[in-house]
Amino acid sequence: MRKIPIIEAGLSIVSIWWAVFLWANDDLFNNVPDLFIVFAEVAPEKGWACIFVTAALIKVLGLLYQKWWLRRIGLTMSFFLYGLISAAFILSDQPLSHGTGTHFVLCIFALYALREVKAHA
């Protein structure tokens, strides 16, 4: 039986959660403008939801079909997405919030999982 990469599976779940959260909250960027100003300039909430669901699907498909290159693309997307969220928290009016640390750790997990995929490819 094949081992499931727990970190990668967890990052996929978090990406799906972000996609659902952004899809369901049409006014999120207006409610917390200082935190999501960069996001709002790039795309609306539903656009970001599509980016997160794409990252999750790429990771899940890479795991299911055992395609290391798909997994690496999905993990690279997660690395940048969670790094961007962590940076947004750092630049907001509350840089020492739980969101800063949480998303920084998710970013590091994605980087670690990316290294693991490369080592076992």
N, C-alpha and C positions, 0 to 999 in steps of 0.2 A: 504494500500500500504506500502510496506517495504521500510525503509530508506536505501539509498546507502551510505556506508562509504566513504566519499570524499577523505580522506587522503589515504586510501588503493587503491582506484581507481586511484588517482593521481600517487602513487608509481608504479602502474602497467603500466601506460602510460610512465613514465620515464624509467622503465625497458625495455619496448618495444623500446623506442627511443635509448637507449644505445645498444640494440641488433642490430638494423638497422645500427646505426652509426659504430659499430665495424665490422659488416659484410661487409659494403661498403668500409671500409678503411683498405685494406690489409697491408698497410705499416705504420700504425699509430704508432706502438710501436718503429719503427725505426726513425720516424720523431721527436718524443718527448721521447728519450730514458731515460732521467733522471726521467721523471714522471711515465713512465710505465715499468720500469725495473723489478719490482716484477711481474707484470702481464705477461710480456714476458717470464719470467723464468718458469711460471706455464703452460701457454698455449698460442697459437697464437690468433690473433684477432677473428677468426671465432669460436674458442673454447670458448672464453669469451662471444661471441654473443649468443652461445647456452646456456650458464649458465644464462645470463640475460633473454632470452626468456623463459627458464624453470621457472625462478622465477616469471615472469609475468603470465605465464599460470597457475601456481599453485595458485597464488592469485586470478586470474579471475575465475578459476574453483571452488575455495573455496567460492567465492562470489555467483556465479551462483547456485551452488548446496547446499549452506548454510552449508558447512562443516567447522566448526571452526578449526579443526586440520589441514586442508589444508591451510587455511588462515594463521595460525600461522607458518607453515613451510615456506610459501612464504614470510611472513613478516620477519622471522628470516633470510632468505637468503638476503632480501633487506637490513636489518640492517648490516649484515657483508659486503655485496658488497659496499654499500655507505660509510661505515666506512673505508673500504680498500682504496677506491678512495680518501676520505678525507685525510687519512694518507699519501697516495702517494703525494698529493698536499703539505702537510706539509713538507714532506721530500725532495721535489724538490727544485730547485734553487729559486722559488718564493712562499714561504710558505703563504704569505698574499694575495693570489689571490682570485678572486671570486669563483673559483672552490672549494677552501678549505671550505669556509663558506656554500656554496650551498649544497655540499655533506654532510657536518656535520649536517646541518638542515634536510636533507633527512634521514639521519641515525637516528636522534632524532624522526622524524615523524614516522619512521618504529617502533621504540621502543615504542612510545606512542600508535600507532595503535595495536601493539602486546598486550599491557596492556588492551586496550579496548576490544579486542577479548576475552581475558581471563575473563574479568569482565562480559561479556555478553554471555558467553558460556553456 
